[in-house]
């Protein structure tokens, strides 16, 4: 039997908490072009528009590609002006991609 090739772990992005004050999106695995349609659908969830603060927990995210980073940028720039967006727990390589996409100009990237 030939050895099975290791498939990279696919991203799991979930809206794990939501109320009028905040929403928490939790990211895990690899966020690449295959995950883009699901990510964009999640980012259009009406609960995001109703909250004052968005927290994106990226502590479980191993890698993100530019297409997904730009999707996050579009969501952040289309959010109402009163919404604050915070990225927390992102690895150095993920932070680098987010900054390359320009996300650091519209969201707070913390550790």
Number of C-alpha atoms within 10 A of each C-alpha: 3 4 5 6 6 6 6 8 11 13 22 16 22 16 17 11 13 16 13 12 12 20 22 18 20 19 23 19 18 20 25 17 14 12 17 17 12 14 21 15 9 16 20 11 11 9 16 25 18 17 19 18 20 23 19 22 22 23 17 16 21 18 19 24 16 15 15 22 23 17 17 20 20 14 15 19 16 11 18 14 9 9 20 17 20 17 21 17 16 22 15 12 13 20 23 15 18 25 15 13 19 14 22 16 12 13 21 14 18 11 13
